[in-house]
Amino acid sequence: MMPSDFKPMVTIGAGAYEVRIHVEGEWRVIYVAKFADAVYVLHAFPKTTQKTSKADIDLAARRYKQIGG
């Protein structure tokens, strides 16, 4: 089952998604669930601008590579 407010994050890697959370401000969680053994949360952060920062994307991409994505 997919979240109701999400988008694929192809710049991070295949199977990576960003979930948008609208509680007490704006929050984002970038995760990957393509592996049989686990769902990996790559990064979670408050969203302060309309565009996701390069630093947030780069951090999630590095973590994606660390898990063998």
C-alpha positions, 0 to 999 in steps of 0.5 A: 500500500502506498501513502496518500501524499508521496512522489518517486525520488528517481534522482536518489535511486530506483524505489525511493519515495518522498512522503509528504507530512502536513502536521505542525508544519511541513515534513518529508521522509525519504524511504526505500521499500524495494528490499525484502528484508526491510523498509529503509528511512533514508532521511527525514526533515522539516520542509522550509522551502518549496524545493527540496535542498540539494544537501537533503537529496545528496544525503539520502542518495549517499544512504541509498548507496550504503544499503546497496541500492 
